[in-house]
Every structure is written in C-alpha cells, then in structure tokens.
C-alpha cells in the first residue's frame, strides 16, 4: 500500500505487519459499506491510515483505520460524547476494523500556524468545552498512571538508562501522589497538542485524534505544555504552563507534575528515546 512515511514503523514489528496485511481488505470493505470516494492518504499520519473521503451526498469526510493501540481504543467513544462540540463529528464507526468515518476539517490548518499567544487563546476557549463528566468505557487516569509507574523503570533500563535517575525517581513520585489525590473526573485527552487542533468551516477550531481518559482537568493541558509545535525552549514551555493554568483556573503545580510524569512516561518507545521529551522534563524540574 501507499503508506505515509510516518507509518513506516509498522513494518518493523510482527503486530504492525499483521495490521498492514489487513489494511487492503478493510479499506475495500469500508469503502463499499459507506459508499465512499477516496483520495490519497494524508501524508502526516503516524498512528493510523487516514484518507479524505466523499460520501454519496457530497459530505466531506475522513476515513481512518487505526493501528490497534490501547491509547486510541476509545477515540470513537470520545467523539460521540462530544457530539461535535469543540471536536470533529463522528459519522460512522466499525469497531471490528477499528475504522472511523469522521468530519473533515476544511481548510484544516493546524493551530500551530498561529502566533503562540493567539494559539493559546484558542486552547483556553476550547478545553472547557471538552471537559465532560465521563466514566465507562474510558480508562481512569489513575489506572493509566499506575501502568506508567510500573513500566517506566524497566523501559529506562532496556533503553540503556538514557537520562539521569533523578528524573525517573521524581516522575514516579509525582505520578503516585497526583493519581491518588485528583479532583473532579472529566473527559481528558492525552494528545491534544497544537497539531491536533485544526481550523474548520463549521467552527474556528476543532480537536481531532483524541486519546481519551477520565481524569482531573489539570492533566488536560499536558500535551500543549510539552508539545514542540508552539516553541521548544525552557521559556516557551513555562509560558504555556503559566498561561494555560492561570486562564483556565487550574492548579499550576499539579499541571506541572502531570506534565513531568506523563512526558517522561512517553519519552521512550521500545528502543527509541525522544530527547525533546526529556528536555521538557529537565526544564520543568530545574526551573519549577
């Protein structure tokens, strides 16, 4: 198949190659089931195969075939919960094939095309709309954090101890304390960075590609704080943390702690280490 370069990694694992082998059949079946006219895949995909699709009535959509990871398992449930309020609409869902048919954002400009402070204005307007009371089937943040705590030391060892032990110990302590002392539980998104908020004709900005959990509001700013799209420097990271927590009425220290813990948990994937994630953790620990 004509895969985007960002999906080349699926060829390197048995599970990825199995998924890749199913794609032509599932793509054909979804195309027939929903009577779609498809365009070439979007080139910036990294965790799913996504293609522009036109429905018989002319509706502009996106067909998305997810790689079967756990983080995005309940993406369709989150989109259904939001029902188009601040996020793209879910048009159809095939759970067996992990296939979603969703609203297409047009023009689709990513939020990071804006100057930083204008982008943060948009985030502070968007996030409260996504904080919905939620329970099943979403994984609780406390449960997810327990998994990070359990896996992080072994991941660190297997990757050759790529950063200093103090970062690991501090992150583990923060995650344990935060997970057990949360406030009100709402729907939060592990991956709401500035590349996953797009300009649309229906609303100025819509969230896409959620990796949903239920947790306290402070966790929801983590992807925006750590993401490189709006600048990657100690000053830029702290500015995003300060602005988002102040304007959304969030506890800055809890948001800082969640950012340290989650960013370090996501800094290693198998043998791959993401140095920019580790830098964010150092900046937040060293400067507070």
C-alpha positions in Angstrom: 0.0 0.0 0.0 1.0 3.6 -0.4 1.7 4.3 3.2 2.7 7.7 4.6 6.3 7.8 5.7 5.2 8.4 9.3 3.7 4.8 9.3 6.9 3.1 8.1 7.5 1.9 11.7 4.6 -0.6 11.4 6.7 -2.7 9.1 9.3 -3.3 11.9 7.1 -5.3 14.3 5.0 -8.5 13.9 1.9 -6.8 15.1 2.5 -3.9 12.7 3.0 -6.3 9.8 -0.2 -8.2 10.7 -2.1 -4.9 10.8 -0.6 -3.8 7.5 -1.7 -7.1 5.9 -5.3 -6.4 6.9 -5.5 -2.9 5.5 -6.2 -3.5 1.8 -9.2 -5.8 2.7 -10.5 -3.5 5.4 -10.1 -0.4 3.3 -12.1 -2.0 0.4 -14.8 -3.2 2.8 -15.2 0.2 4.5 -15.2 1.9 1.1 -18.1 -0.3 -0.1 -20.0 -0.3 3.2 -20.1 3.5 3.3 -20.1 4.1 -0.4 -17.0 6.3 -0.3 -15.0 8.0 -2.9 -11.4 8.1 -1.5 -8.4 10.3 -2.1 -4.8 9.6 -1.5 -3.7 9.1 2.2 -2.9 12.1 4.3 0.9 12.3 4.5 1.2 13.4 8.1 -0.4 10.3 9.7 1.7 8.5 12.3 -0.7 6.1 14.2 -3.4 5.4 11.6 -4.1 5.3 7.9 -6.3 8.3 7.1 -7.8 9.2 3.7 -10.1 12.0 2.5 -13.4 10.6 1.6 -16.5 11.9 -0.1 -19.9 10.5 0.8 -22.6 10.0 -1.8 -24.4 13.2 -0.7 -21.2 15.2 -1.1 -20.3 15.3 2.6 -16.5 15.8 3.0 -15.2 13.2 5.5 -12.1 11.3 6.5 -11.8 7.5 6.7 -9.5 6.5 9.4 -8.2 3.0 10.0 -6.5 2.9 13.4 -3.4 1.0 14.3 -4.8 -1.2 17.2 -3.0 0.5 20.1 -4.7 0.9 23.5 -4.3 4.7 23.7 -6.7 5.4 20.9 -9.1 2.5 21.6 -11.9 4.8 22.8 -11.4 7.6 20.2 -14.9 7.0 18.7 -16.5 7.0 22.2 -14.9 10.3 23.0 -16.0 11.9 19.7 -19.5 10.5 20.3 -19.5 12.1 23.8 -18.5 15.5 22.5 -21.0 15.2 19.6 -19.3 17.9 17.5 -19.0 20.4 20.3 -15.4 21.5 20.1 -14.3 18.3 18.2 -14.9 16.7 14.9 -18.1 14.8 14.4 -18.1 11.0 14.3 -20.2 10.0 11.3 -19.8 6.2 11.5 -17.8 3.6 13.3 -16.8 0.0 12.7 -15.2 -1.3 16.0 -14.2 -4.7 14.5 -11.9 -3.0 11.9 -11.0 0.0 14.2 -12.4 2.2 11.4 -13.8 5.6 11.9 -15.6 7.9 9.4 -15.3 11.4 10.7 -16.0 15.0 9.7 -13.2 16.6 7.5 -11.9 19.9 8.8 -11.6 22.4 6.0 -9.3 24.2 5.4 -7.6 22.0 8.1 -4.9 24.5 9.1 -3.2 23.3 12.3 -3.3 25.5 15.3 0.5 25.9 15.4 0.3 28.1 12.3 -0.9 30.8 14.6 1.4 33.0 16.7 1.8 31.4 20.1 -0.4 33.6 22.2 -3.2 33.5 19.7 -3.0 29.7 19.6 -3.2 29.7 23.4 -6.3 31.9 23.3 -7.9 29.3 21.1 -6.9 26.5 23.5 -8.3 28.3 26.6 -11.6 28.7 24.7 -11.7 25.1 23.5 -10.7 23.0 26.5 -13.6 23.8 28.9 -16.0 22.6 26.2 -14.2 19.2 26.2 -14.3 18.7 29.9 -17.4 16.5 30.0 -18.3 14.2 33.0 -17.5 10.7 31.9 -17.0 7.2 33.2 -17.2 3.9 31.3 -15.7 2.9 28.9 -12.9 5.4 29.3 -9.8 4.3 31.3 -9.3 6.3 34.5 -6.2 8.4 34.6 -5.2 6.8 38.0 -5.2 3.4 36.3 -3.2 4.6 33.4 -0.7 6.3 35.7 -0.3 3.0 37.6 0.7 1.4 34.3 3.3 4.2 33.6 4.8 3.8 37.1 5.0 0.0 36.6 6.6 0.2 33.2 8.9 3.2 33.4 11.9 1.7 35.3 12.1 -1.3 33.0 11.7 0.8 29.9 14.5 3.1 31.2 16.8 0.1 31.9 16.1 -1.5 28.5 16.8 1.7 26.6 20.2 2.0 28.3 19.3 4.4 31.0 19.2 7.4 28.6 18.7 10.1 31.2 19.6 10.6 34.8 18.0 8.6 37.6 16.8 11.7 39.4 14.3 12.4 36.5 12.9 8.9 36.8 12.6 8.9 40.6 10.9 12.4 40.6 8.5 11.5 37.9 7.5 8.3 39.7 6.9 10.1 43.0 4.9 12.8 41.3 2.6 10.4 39.4 1.9 8.3 42.5 1.0 11.4 44.6 -1.1 13.0 41.8 -3.0 9.9 40.8 -4.3 9.4 44.3 -5.3 13.0 45.1 -7.2 14.1 42.0 -10.2 16.5 41.7 -13.4 16.1 39.7 -13.1 13.5 37.0 -13.8 14.6 33.4 -13.0 13.5 29.9 -9.4 14.5 29.1 -7.2 13.9 26.1 -3.6 12.7 26.3 -2.7 14.0 22.9 -4.3 17.5 22.5 -1.2 19.2 21.0 -1.2 22.1 18.6 -1.1 19.7 15.6 -4.3 18.0 16.7 -6.5 21.1 16.6 -7.5 22.2 13.1 -9.3 25.1 11.5 -12.7 24.2 10.2 -15.6 25.8 8.3 -18.1 24.7 11.0 -16.1 26.2 13.9 -12.9 28.2 14.0 -11.0 25.2 15.7 -11.9 21.6 16.3 -10.0 18.9 18.1 -9.1 15.7 16.3 -7.5 12.3 17.1 -8.2 12.1 20.8 -6.6 9.6 23.2 -9.2 9.8 25.9 -9.0 9.1 29.7 -11.1 10.3 32.6 -9.1 12.4 35.0 -8.8 15.8 36.6 -8.7 19.0 34.5 -5.1 19.8 35.3 -4.0 16.8 33.2 -5.6 18.1 30.1 -3.0 20.9 29.4 -0.1 18.5 29.4 0.2 17.9 25.6 0.0 21.7 24.9 2.7 22.4 27.5 5.2 19.8 26.4 4.5 19.9 22.6 7.2 21.4 20.3 4.7 22.9 17.8 4.4 26.2 19.7 8.1 26.5 20.6 10.7 24.3 22.2 12.7 26.1 24.9 12.5 26.5 28.7 10.9 29.9 28.3 8.3 28.6 25.8 7.4 25.6 27.9 7.0 27.6 31.1 5.0 30.3 29.3 2.5 27.8 28.1 2.2 26.3 31.5 1.7 29.6 33.2 -0.8 31.0 30.7 -3.0 27.9 30.4 -3.2 27.2 34.1 -3.8 30.8 35.0 -6.5 31.4 32.4 -8.3 28.1 33.0 -8.2 28.4 36.8 -6.0 25.2 37.2 -3.6 24.3 39.9 -0.2 25.1 38.3 1.8 22.7 40.4 -0.5 19.8 39.7 -0.4 20.6 35.9 3.4 20.8 36.1 3.6 17.5 37.9 1.4 15.7 35.4 3.5 17.2 32.6 6.7 15.9 34.1 5.3 12.4 34.8 3.4 11.9 31.5 6.1 13.4 29.3 8.8 11.1 30.8 6.4 8.1 30.5 6.1 8.9 26.8 9.8 9.6 26.3 10.7 6.0 25.5 9.0 3.7 22.9 10.8 0.4 22.8 14.4 1.2 21.9 13.6 4.7 20.7 14.2 7.6 23.0 12.7 11.1 22.4 15.3 13.6 23.7 13.0 16.6 23.3 10.6 15.0 25.8 13.4 14.5 28.3 14.4 18.2 27.8 10.9 19.3 28.8 11.1 17.3 32.0 14.5 18.8 32.9 13.3 22.3 32.2 10.3 21.9 34.4 12.2 20.3 37.2 15.1 22.7 37.2 13.2 25.9 37.0 9.9 24.9 38.6 
